[in-house]
Amino acid sequence: MPVTLVWGKEKGLIGRTDNISRLGAFVELNKQIPAGEAVGLTLELPAYTQDISVTGGVSCSGTVFRSSPLRERDGVQLYGLGIFFTDFASSRDKEKVSAFVDHLILTEEQDIKEGLKRRKEKELAHQEAADKKSSIARQDEFQKEALGLLRQISTRLEALAHEFRSRKK
């Protein structure tokens, strides 16, 4: 989500969060801010619910605890900043972040459960297909054995019939 940072005399540095928790966020920014520096942040929480009172802007301050080059995009170097939240502008802002993180956790749990369900369904379908293939193979093998036995019986019956006719004459 979009984030605006203030650092020293630098105002309006625009970045985006890649990860967020109740304790902090990982921010991608086109400016490196050294570890240990204090920053101001304004997070723009998305409209993830119909309750708009828990979405929108959140203001807080934080400390950069990690700062490293990430990658280049469109010729611009991006940096990854691990920022620990140190204070919120209001208790409501802290509650909004907490509610959003709860939403993310719930969504991830649901996604995991659905993914596991799809995986089990896929494995079951694969097993059923393998079982069907195996059943068909067993039926084919049974039919081959049955035909082989019928041929042996037919051959033996023909031999007995021939022997019976020979004795009759």
C-alpha positions as CSV (number, residue, x, y, z in Angstrom):
1,M,0.0,0.0,0.0
2,P,1.2,3.6,-0.5
3,V,3.2,5.2,2.3
4,T,4.6,8.7,2.6
5,L,7.7,9.3,4.6
6,V,9.2,12.4,6.3
7,W,12.9,12.2,7.2
8,G,14.7,15.2,8.4
9,K,14.2,18.0,5.9
10,E,12.9,15.5,3.3
11,K,9.1,15.6,3.1
12,G,6.8,13.6,0.9
13,L,9.0,10.7,0.1
14,I,6.6,8.2,-1.6
15,G,7.1,4.5,-1.2
16,R,5.0,1.4,-0.8
17,T,4.8,-1.2,1.9
18,D,5.6,-4.7,1.0
19,N,4.8,-6.2,4.4
20,I,3.1,-4.8,7.5
21,S,2.6,-5.9,11.1
22,R,1.4,-4.3,14.3
23,L,5.1,-3.5,15.1
24,G,6.3,-2.2,11.8
25,A,6.5,-2.3,8.1
26,F,8.9,-3.1,5.2
27,V,8.9,-0.2,2.9
28,E,10.3,0.1,-0.7
29,L,11.6,3.6,-1.4
30,N,13.8,5.2,-4.0
31,K,15.9,6.8,-1.3
32,Q,18.1,5.1,1.2
33,I,17.6,6.1,4.8
34,P,20.3,4.9,7.1
35,A,19.4,2.4,9.9
36,G,18.8,4.2,13.2
37,E,17.1,7.2,11.7
38,A,13.7,8.4,12.9
39,V,11.0,8.9,10.3
40,G,7.4,10.0,10.1
41,L,5.0,7.8,8.1
42,T,1.6,8.2,6.7
43,L,0.1,4.8,5.6
44,E,-2.9,4.7,3.3
45,L,-4.9,1.6,4.4
46,P,-7.0,0.2,1.5
47,A,-10.8,-0.1,1.6
48,Y,-10.7,-3.7,2.6
49,T,-14.0,-3.5,4.4
50,Q,-17.3,-1.5,4.2
51,D,-16.4,0.1,7.5
52,I,-14.5,3.1,6.2
53,S,-13.7,4.2,9.8
54,V,-10.9,1.6,9.8
55,T,-9.4,2.5,6.3
56,G,-7.6,5.5,5.0
57,G,-4.7,7.4,6.4
58,V,-2.7,6.4,9.5
59,S,0.0,8.6,10.9
60,C,2.9,7.3,13.0
61,S,6.5,7.7,13.7
62,G,9.1,5.0,13.5
63,T,12.8,4.1,13.5
64,V,14.6,2.5,10.5
65,F,16.2,-0.7,11.7
66,R,17.3,-2.1,8.3
67,S,18.2,-0.3,5.1
68,S,19.5,-2.1,2.0
69,P,19.5,-1.9,-1.8
70,L,16.7,-4.0,-3.3
71,R,16.6,-3.7,-7.1
72,E,16.4,-1.3,-9.9
73,R,13.1,-0.4,-11.5
74,D,13.0,1.8,-14.6
75,G,16.5,2.9,-14.0
76,V,15.8,3.9,-10.4
77,Q,17.5,2.2,-7.4
78,L,15.0,1.0,-4.9
79,Y,15.8,0.4,-1.2
80,G,14.2,-1.8,1.4
81,L,13.6,-0.2,4.7
82,G,12.6,-2.1,7.8
83,I,10.8,0.4,10.0
84,F,9.7,-0.2,13.6
85,F,6.7,1.8,14.6
86,T,7.5,3.8,17.7
87,D,4.4,5.9,18.2
88,F,1.0,6.6,16.5
89,A,-0.6,10.0,16.1
90,S,-3.6,8.6,17.9
91,S,-4.9,5.4,19.5
92,R,-7.4,5.2,16.7
93,D,-4.5,5.1,14.1
94,K,-3.0,2.2,16.1
95,E,-6.4,0.4,16.2
96,K,-6.7,0.9,12.4
97,V,-3.4,-0.8,11.8
98,S,-4.2,-3.6,14.2
99,A,-7.6,-4.2,12.5
100,F,-6.0,-4.2,9.0
101,V,-3.3,-6.7,10.2
102,D,-6.1,-8.9,11.7
103,H,-7.8,-8.8,8.3
104,L,-4.6,-9.8,6.5
105,I,-4.0,-12.7,8.9
106,L,-7.6,-13.9,8.4
107,T,-7.4,-13.6,4.7
108,E,-4.1,-15.5,4.6
109,E,-5.6,-18.3,6.8
110,Q,-8.6,-18.6,4.5
111,D,-6.3,-18.7,1.4
112,I,-4.2,-21.4,3.0
113,K,-7.2,-23.5,3.9
114,E,-8.6,-23.1,0.4
115,G,-5.3,-24.0,-1.1
116,L,-5.0,-27.1,1.1
117,K,-8.6,-28.1,0.2
118,R,-7.8,-27.7,-3.6
119,R,-4.6,-29.7,-3.1
120,K,-6.5,-32.5,-1.3
121,E,-9.2,-32.5,-4.1
122,K,-6.5,-32.6,-6.7
123,E,-4.6,-35.5,-4.9
124,L,-7.9,-37.3,-4.5
125,A,-8.8,-36.9,-8.2
126,H,-5.3,-38.1,-9.1
127,Q,-5.6,-41.1,-6.7
128,E,-9.1,-41.9,-8.1
129,A,-7.6,-41.8,-11.7
130,A,-4.7,-44.0,-10.6
131,D,-7.1,-46.4,-8.9
132,K,-9.3,-46.5,-12.0
133,K,-6.3,-47.1,-14.2
134,S,-5.2,-49.9,-11.8
135,S,-8.7,-51.4,-11.8
136,I,-8.8,-51.4,-15.6
137,A,-5.3,-53.0,-15.6
138,R,-6.5,-55.6,-13.2
139,Q,-9.6,-56.3,-15.2
140,D,-7.5,-56.6,-18.4
141,E,-5.1,-59.0,-16.6
142,F,-8.1,-61.0,-15.3
143,Q,-9.6,-61.2,-18.8
144,K,-6.3,-62.4,-20.2
145,E,-6.0,-65.0,-17.6
146,A,-9.6,-66.1,-18.1
147,L,-9.1,-66.3,-21.9
148,G,-5.9,-68.3,-21.3
149,L,-7.7,-70.8,-19.0
150,L,-10.6,-71.1,-21.5
151,R,-8.1,-71.9,-24.3
152,Q,-6.6,-74.6,-22.1
153,I,-10.0,-76.0,-21.2
154,S,-11.0,-75.9,-24.9
155,T,-7.8,-77.6,-25.9
156,R,-8.3,-80.2,-23.2
157,L,-11.9,-80.8,-24.2
158,E,-11.0,-81.2,-27.9
159,A,-8.3,-83.7,-26.9
160,L,-10.8,-85.6,-24.7
161,A,-13.4,-85.5,-27.5
162,H,-10.8,-86.9,-30.0
163,E,-9.8,-89.6,-27.5
164,F,-13.4,-90.5,-26.9
165,R,-14.1,-90.8,-30.7
166,S,-11.0,-92.9,-31.1
167,R,-12.1,-95.4,-28.4
168,K,-15.6,-95.5,-29.8
169,K,-14.4,-96.8,-33.2
